[in-house]
Amino acid sequence: VAKACNNMALAIAMIGTAEAMTMGQKLGLSPQTLFDVISTSSGGSWALTNHCPVPGPVCGSAANNDYKPGFSADLMLKDLGLAQQAGRAAGTATPLGAQAHQLFRMFVAAGHGGKDYSAIIKMLDAKS
């Protein structure tokens, strides 16, 4: 249960981070500037500081290695499915978890399950 809850929170944080990084870049900010501001401000998260979804700011990020997985989108999708099952069993609403599950389902269905979960930014950026 703890793993499902943790990974649901991680997926939600990564999707928010990816959206913010995409929007900031499209509005003219560099990935490094965005990282510097967000990582030291209220929008900062473990997902950003450890798995920044854009190449450059975080040395060990999968984004710097063509999104070779540390934690694959396939595994994230599995855990999000487990989290949704657990939420239903507990009678708990998880609307952001459900949206994250849907986005990862689309990402994996498009053939990206073997990529790192942070590569979800590629799908979000393409939809911009």
Contact map, one row per residue, 1 for C-alpha under 8 A:
11111000000000000000000000000000000000000000000000000000000000000000000000000000001001000000000000000000000000000000000000000000
11111100000000000000000000000000000000000000000000000000000000000000000000000000000000000000000000000000000000000000000000000000
11111110000000000000000000000000000000000000000000000000000000000000000000000010000000000000000000000000000000000000000000000000
11111111000000000000000000000000000000000000000000000000000000000000000000000011011000000000000000000000000000000000000000000000
11111111100000000000000000000000000000000000000000000000000000000000000000000000001000000000000000000000000000000000000000000000
01111111110000000000000000000000000000000000000000000000000000000000000000000000000000000000000000000000000000000000000000000000
00111111111000000000000000000000000000000000000000000000000000000000000000010011000000000000000000000000000000000000000000000000
00011111111100000000000000000000000000000000000000000000000000000000000000000011001000000000000010010000000000000000000000000000
00001111111110000000000000000000000000000000000000000000000000000000000000000000000000000000000010000000000000000000000000000000
00000111111111000000000000000000000000000000001000000000000000000000000000000000000000000000000000000000000000000000000000000000
00000011111111100000000000000000000000000000000000000000000000000000000000010000000000000000000010010000000000000000100000000000
00000001111111110000000000000000000000000000000000000000000000000000000000000000000000000000000110010000000000000000000000000000
00000000111111111000000000000000000000000000101000000000000000000000000000000000000000000000000000000000000000000000000000000000
00000000011111111100000000000000000000000000001100001000000000000000000000000000000000000000000000000000000000000000010000000000
00000000001111111110000000000000000000000000000000000000000000000000000000000000000000000000000000010000000000000000000110000000
00000000000111111111000000000000000000000000000000000000000000000000000000000000000000000000000000000000000000000000000000000000
00000000000011111111100000000000000000000000001100001000000000000000000000000000000000000000000000000000000000000000000000000000
00000000000001111111110000000000000000000000000000001000000000000000000000000000000000000000000000000000000000000000010110010000
00000000000000111111111000000000000000000000000000000000000000000000000000000000000000000000000000000000000000000000000010011000
00000000000000011111111100000000000000000000000000000000000000000000000000000000000000000000000000000000000000000000000000000000
00000000000000001111111110000010010000000000000000000100000000000000000000000000000000000000000000000000000000000000000000000000
00000000000000000111111111000000000000000000000000000000000000000000000000000000000000000000000000000000000000000000000010011000
00000000000000000011111111100000000000000000000000000000000000000000000000000000000000000000000000000000000000000000000000000000
00000000000000000001111111111110010000000000000000000000000000000000000000000000000000000000000000000000000000000000000000000000
00000000000000000000111111111110000000000000000000000000000000000000000000000000000000000000000000000000000000000000000000000000
00000000000000000000011111111000000000000000000000000000000000000000000000000000000000000000000000000000000000000000000000000000
00000000000000000000001111111000000000000000000000000000000000000000000000000000000000000000000000000000000000000000000000000000
00000000000000000000000111111100000000000000000000000000000000000000000000000000000000000000000000000000000000000000000000000000
00000000000000000000000111111110110000000000000000000000000000000000000000000000000000000000000000000000000000000000000000000000
00000000000000000000000110011111110000000000000000000000000000000000000000000000000000000000000000000000000000000000000000000000
00000000000000000000100110001111111000000000000000000111100000000000000000000000000000000000000000000000000000000000000000000000
00000000000000000000000000000111111100000000000000000001100000000000000000000000000000000000000000000000000000000000000000000000
00000000000000000000000000001111111110000000000000000000000000000000000000000000000000000000000000000000000000000000000000000000
00000000000000000000100100001111111111000000000000000000000000000000000000000000000000000000000000000000000000000000000000000000
00000000000000000000000000000011111111100000000100000000100000000000000000000000000000000000000000000000000000000000000000000000
00000000000000000000000000000001111111110000000000000000000000000000000000000000000000000000000000000000000000000000000000000000
00000000000000000000000000000000111111111000000000000000000000000000000000000000000000000000000000000000000000000000000000000000
00000000000000000000000000000000011111111111000000000000000000000000000000000000000000000000000000000000000000000000000000000000
00000000000000000000000000000000001111111111100110000000000000000000000000000000000000000000000000000000000000000000000000000000
00000000000000000000000000000000000111111111000000000000000000000000000000000000000000000000000000000000000000000000000000000000
00000000000000000000000000000000000011111111000000000000000000000000000000000000000000000000000000000000000000000000000000000000
00000000000000000000000000000000000001111111000000000000000000000000000000000000000000000000000000000000000000000000000000000000
00000000000000000000000000000000000001111111100000000000000000000000000000000000000000000000000000000000000000000000000000000000
00000000000000000000000000000000000001111111110110000000000000000000000000000000000000000000000000000000000000000000000000000000
00000000000010000000000000000000000000100011111110000000000000000000000000000000000000000000000000000000000000000000000000000000
00000000000000000000000000000000000000000001111111100000000000000000000000000000000000000000000000000000000000000000000000000000
00000000010011001000000000000000000000000000111111110000000000000000000000000000000000000000000000000000000000000000000000000000
00000000000001001000000000000000001000100001111111111000000000000000000000000000000000000000000000000000000000000000000000000000
00000000000000000000000000000000000000100001111111110000010000000000000000000000000000000000000000000000000000000000000000000000
00000000000000000000000000000000000000000000011111110000010110000000000000000000000000000000000000000000000000000000000000000000
00000000000000000000000000000000000000000000011111111000010111100000000000000000000000000000000000000000000000000000010000000000
00000000000000000000000000000000000000000000001111111110110010100000000000000000000000000000000000000000000000000000010000000000
00000000000001001100000000000000000000000000000100111110000011100000000000000000000000000000000000000000000000000000011010000000
00000000000000000000100000000010000000000000000000011111100000110000000000000000000000000000000000000000000000000000000010000000
00000000000000000000000000000010000000000000000000011111110010110000000000000000000000000000000000000000000000000000000000000000
00000000000000000000000000000011000000000000000000000111111000110000000000000000000000000000000000000000000000000000000000000000
00000000000000000000000000000011001000000000000000010111111000000000000000000000000000000000000000000000000000000000000000000000
00000000000000000000000000000000000000000000000011110011111110000000000000000000000000000000000000000000000000000000000000000000
00000000000000000000000000000000000000000000000000000001111110010000000000000000000000000000000000000000000000000000000000000000
00000000000000000000000000000000000000000000000001100000011111010000000000000000000000000000000000000000000000000000000000000000
00000000000000000000000000000000000000000000000001111010011111111000000000000000000000000000000000000000000000000000000000000000
00000000000000000000000000000000000000000000000000101000000111111111110000000000000000000000000000000000000000000001010000000000
00000000000000000000000000000000000000000000000000111111000011111111000000000000000000000000000000000000000000000000011000000000
00000000000000000000000000000000000000000000000000000111001111111110000000000000000000000000000000000000000000000000000000000000
00000000000000000000000000000000000000000000000000000000000011111111000000000000000000000000000000000000000000000000000000000000
00000000000000000000000000000000000000000000000000000000000001111111000000000000000000000000000000000000000000000000000000000000
00000000000000000000000000000000000000000000000000000000000001111111100000000000000000000000000000000000000000000011011000000000
00000000000000000000000000000000000000000000000000000000000001101111110000000000000000000000000000000000000000000111000000000000
00000000000000000000000000000000000000000000000000000000000001000011111100000000000000000000000000000000000000000111100000000000
00000000000000000000000000000000000000000000000000000000000001000001111100000000000000000000000000000000000000000001000000000000
00000000000000000000000000000000000000000000000000000000000000000000111110110000000000000000000000000000000000000001100000000000
00000000000000000000000000000000000000000000000000000000000000000000111111110000000000000000000000000000000000001111100000000000
00000000000000000000000000000000000000000000000000000000000000000000001111111000000000000000000000000001001100011111111100000000
00000000000000000000000000000000000000000000000000000000000000000000000111111100000000000000000000000000000100001100100000000000
00000000000000000000000000000000000000000000000000000000000000000000001111111110000000000000000000000000000000000000000000000000
00000010001000000000000000000000000000000000000000000000000000000000001111111111000000000000000000000001000000000000100000000000
00000000000000000000000000000000000000000000000000000000000000000000000011111111100000000000000000001001100100000000000000000000
00000000000000000000000000000000000000000000000000000000000000000000000001111111110000000000000000000000000000000000000000000000
00110011000000000000000000000000000000000000000000000000000000000000000000111111111000000000000000000000000000000000000000000000
00010011000000000000000000000000000000000000000000000000000000000000000000011111111100000000000011011000000000000000000000000000
00000000000000000000000000000000000000000000000000000000000000000000000000001111111110000000000000001000000000000000000000000000
00010000000000000000000000000000000000000000000000000000000000000000000000000111111111000000000000000000000000000000000000000000
10011001000000000000000000000000000000000000000000000000000000000000000000000011111111100000000010000000000000000000000000000000
00000000000000000000000000000000000000000000000000000000000000000000000000000001111111110000010011001000000000000000000000000000
00000000000000000000000000000000000000000000000000000000000000000000000000000000111111111000000000000000000000000000000000000000
10000000000000000000000000000000000000000000000000000000000000000000000000000000011111111100000000000000000000000000000000000000
00000000000000000000000000000000000000000000000000000000000000000000000000000000001111111111110000000000000000000000000000000000
00000000000000000000000000000000000000000000000000000000000000000000000000000000000111111111100000000000000000000000000000000000
00000000000000000000000000000000000000000000000000000000000000000000000000000000000011111111000000000000000000000000000000000000
00000000000000000000000000000000000000000000000000000000000000000000000000000000000001111111000000000000000000000000000000000000
00000000000000000000000000000000000000000000000000000000000000000000000000000000000000111111100000000000000000000000000000000000
00000000000000000000000000000000000000000000000000000000000000000000000000000000000000111111110000000000000000000000000000000000
00000000000000000000000000000000000000000000000000000000000000000000000000000000000000110011111000000000000000000000000000000000
00000000000000000000000000000000000000000000000000000000000000000000000000000000000100100001111111000000000000000000000000000000
00000000000000000000000000000000000000000000000000000000000000000000000000000000000000000000111111100000000000000000000000000000
00000000000100000000000000000000000000000000000000000000000000000000000000000000000000000000011111110000000000000000000000000000
00000001101100000000000000000000000000000000000000000000000000000000000000000001001100000000011111111000000000000000000000000000
00000000000000000000000000000000000000000000000000000000000000000000000000000001000100000000011111111100000000000000000000000000
00000000000000000000000000000000000000000000000000000000000000000000000000000000000000000000001111111110000000000000000000000000
00000001001100100000000000000000000000000000000000000000000000000000000000000001000000000000000111111111000000000000000000000000
00000000000000000000000000000000000000000000000000000000000000000000000000001001100100000000000011111111100000000000000000000000
00000000000000000000000000000000000000000000000000000000000000000000000000000000000000000000000001111111110000000000000000000000
00000000000000000000000000000000000000000000000000000000000000000000000000000000000000000000000000111111111000000000000000000000
00000000000000000000000000000000000000000000000000000000000000000000000010011000000000000000000000011111111100000000000100000000
00000000000000000000000000000000000000000000000000000000000000000000000000001000000000000000000000001111111110000000000000000000
00000000000000000000000000000000000000000000000000000000000000000000000000000000000000000000000000000111111111000000000000000000
00000000000000000000000000000000000000000000000000000000000000000000000010000000000000000000000000000011111111111000000100100000
00000000000000000000000000000000000000000000000000000000000000000000000011001000000000000000000000000001111111111000000000000000
00000000000000000000000000000000000000000000000000000000000000000000000000000000000000000000000000000000111111111000000000000000
00000000000000000000000000000000000000000000000000000000000000000000000000000000000000000000000000000000011111110000000000000000
00000000000000000000000000000000000000000000000000000000000000000000000000000000000000000000000000000000001111111100000000000000
00000000000000000000000000000000000000000000000000000000000000000000000010000000000000000000000000000000001111111110000000000000
00000000000000000000000000000000000000000000000000000000000000000000000111000000000000000000000000000000001110111111000000000000
00000000000000000000000000000000000000000000000000000000000000000001100111000000000000000000000000000000000000111111000000000000
00000000000000000000000000000000000000000000000000000000000000000011100110000000000000000000000000000000000000011111101000000000
00000000000000000000000000000000000000000000000000000000000001000011111110000000000000000000000000000000000000001111111000000000
00000000001000000000000000000000000000000000000000000000000000000000101111010000000000000000000000000000000000000011111100000000
00000000000001000100000000000000000000000000000000111000000001100010000010000000000000000000000000000000000000000001111110000000
00000000000000000000000000000000000000000000000000001000000000100010000010000000000000000000000000000000000000000011111111100000
00000000000000100100000000000000000000000000000000000000000000000000000010000000000000000000000000000001001000000000111111110000
00000000000000100110010000000000000000000000000000001100000000000000000000000000000000000000000000000000000000000000011111111000
00000000000000000000000000000000000000000000000000000000000000000000000000000000000000000000000000000000000000000000001111111100
00000000000000000000000000000000000000000000000000000000000000000000000000000000000000000000000000000000001000000000001111111110
00000000000000000110010000000000000000000000000000000000000000000000000000000000000000000000000000000000000000000000000111111111
00000000000000000010010000000000000000000000000000000000000000000000000000000000000000000000000000000000000000000000000011111111
00000000000000000000000000000000000000000000000000000000000000000000000000000000000000000000000000000000000000000000000001111111
00000000000000000000000000000000000000000000000000000000000000000000000000000000000000000000000000000000000000000000000000111111
00000000000000000000000000000000000000000000000000000000000000000000000000000000000000000000000000000000000000000000000000011111
